[in-house]
Amino acid sequence: MRHLVSAADLSRDDALLLLDTAEELAQLSGRAVKKLPTLRGRTVVNLFFEDSTRTKTSFEVAEKRLSADVVNFAAKGSSVSKGESLKDTALTLQAMGADAVVIRHHASGAPARLAQSDWLHGSVINAGDGTHEHPTQALLDAFTMRRHLNPGLGHDLAGRRVTIVGDILHSRVARSNVLLLNTLGAEVTFVAPPTLLPIGIENWPCEVSYDLDSTLAKTDAVMMLRVQRERMNAAFFPTEREYSRRYGLNGNRMARLPEHAIVMHPGPMVRGMEITAEVADSPRCTVVEQVANGVSIRMAVLYLLLGGATLADTPRTESPETVA
Amino acid sequence: MSSYLIRNAQILGGAAQDIFISDGVIREIGTDLTGEADVDIDAHGLIALPGLVDLHTHLREPGREDAETVLTGTQAAAKGGFTAVHAMANTFPVADTAGVVEQVWRLGQAAGYCDVQPVGAVTVGLEGKKLAELGAMHDSAAAVRVFSDDGKCVDDAVIMRRALEYVKAFDGVVAQHAQEPRLTEGAQMNEGQVSGELGLGGWPAVAEEAIIARDVLLAAHVGSRLHVCHVSTAGSVEIIRWAKAKGWPVTAEVTPHHLLLTDELVRSYDAVYKVNPPLRTAEDVHALRMALADGTIDAVATDHAPHPMEDKECEWAAAAMGMVGLETALSVVQQAMVETGLLNWEGVADRMSHRPARIGRLAGHGRPVSVGEPANLVLFDPGYRGTVIPESFATRSRNTPYRGLELPGRVHATFLRGVPTVLAGELVEPGELA
């Protein structure tokens, strides 16, 4: 595998290898010196056409822990804002010797376009494209679920029931999650008002419900998606309060979940909208854990795409450099 | 002016006959003609059709000469077997005055490859607010009879009603780009299974169908001619079929690409497949073919829409909408309609020449291939098989969705009033157009 553009690019074996590798790499964060020499001398460019603090920081930490040379190429303040095309930006990065480009773009398909072009020879890693996909988010979500619901190397999510609630229509997180969770054997249910579900959803590999309450009792992990307030102005739902009443997760609703179930959120949360403070701050909520897991997953992605290594090659003993 | 003896051509796919042309007119048709001609053409295995007529092209001049000029656009038309094309009004400046339509008309005359019939804008600046001077455009040298805001929909029902009524005074027709604007805000592709998966803004079929339904009712109410541009959905076909059954004065066109391609191609995110209206589903393609076959859809029109490379070689959302189509139209129709048994060559002549000429009220085009008629002819080799190589096109742009695809058939020769514009598959040099 050279690129990671879509969660559909991952076979079950690929996905498990990534999760297992991330599990190994996660041990690193417990050490005083959190660095591996794996990507020393390799250049990774973070090409962000859209504002993102969390994802960009997460990738940057992951890249630095693997000793890559990290270049941040923000579209704002660069030639991109002066009208440079995606093609010319890619050719520029190629000329500078980028081994991998982590791309976040407001246009769906921009990473796919880069990966298919001959403008760049390095790996393309999709860090979120428009309303299309966000595969590393799906991986870190699966990683978090596995730790809670079926821990252990080599384990998948067979039979685990995942409910994803909110603006499915505009969510790249939902699209990548439904693909990866199916690959890993989980059962997915989307809950949203009908206006926030894409046309054709009946053919997706998931269940659909308009009623959150009836779904929660049969849920092992519930993922609350951010709902942007501006959607209200386009008549997707009448008011913030009505949305919150019908589709928000509060303490009462959380109590309907089975004992072992977890509450997830890709962030940033809109407290009081899709999730109340009571839920967000409860011990069942894995938001902060997801952020930490994001670093491990992104390390695993970079490690496997750029290192070309398999899990067996993962250094299990500390190299001199990490000890020093 | 040279005379030509075309030997053994199958007129509309019939038995081989000879055609003698001189002084721009078909003089004689028969077997083993013996008359003396300046040039003999062996048309064995070739089909003779009346020169094709396109109701819908974008020649981009004035304003976007980087994409196309009237000269290169009409050269592409000639290579595709066309002898007349309508040029849409969305140029810079917009063709909403007598001055601009006359300019385009004169550029066509000067080029000499194909008659260029300018289409006048319905509203000033294509803004949908105020009627353009439709009468002045009709009275100009360009003699405009087809009016369209193509690229934009005349969505205001009152403006549409008035335009339909007003052009009755000079037997005009309003060609509507049916697209309800509110339902298509941010639209990037057909709304359906694929758009949902790809996370691209949807262009729902209902946005086209709702406007067509309204417009056929308006046309019936005021008794005016309505033409529906680039019909793309099965639902639109049903509405037009219903309107025609009522006897209402409604005609419609379909593009070659909507007869062959589906929205599955968008999965590549390759913007060469981005077009408006968007590529639809296989069910829509099937319904469009059936409608063209049974005459519900009157004409094939290319919606030839050249764009420079940089407007396609980018992320999907940033890319321009449109495909070039003049040089591949007849081949696509052969593949989609003839080889499927839905249309014979007589039918092709009807849908690509007779009917579009009648809708546009073009005298001298879309005539039968018979003695005494103007010699607007195309000789087409249906046995040819070749791969589409955009670099060989005459159009200035390369945004074809058929790159590398094998398509049947090739235009061997095109005659415009007895003057060859294409011979042996090659354009005749401008200096030799006499």
Interface residues (C-beta under 8 A of the other chain):
Chain A: S85 L86 K87 H105 H106 A107 S108 G109 A110 A112 R113 Q116 D129 G130 T131 H132 E133 R172 R175 P198 I199 G200 I201 N203 W204
Chain B: Q188 E191 G192 Q193 V194 S195 G196 E197 L198 G199 L200 G202 P204 S268 Y269 D270 E310 E313 C314 E315 W316 A317 A318
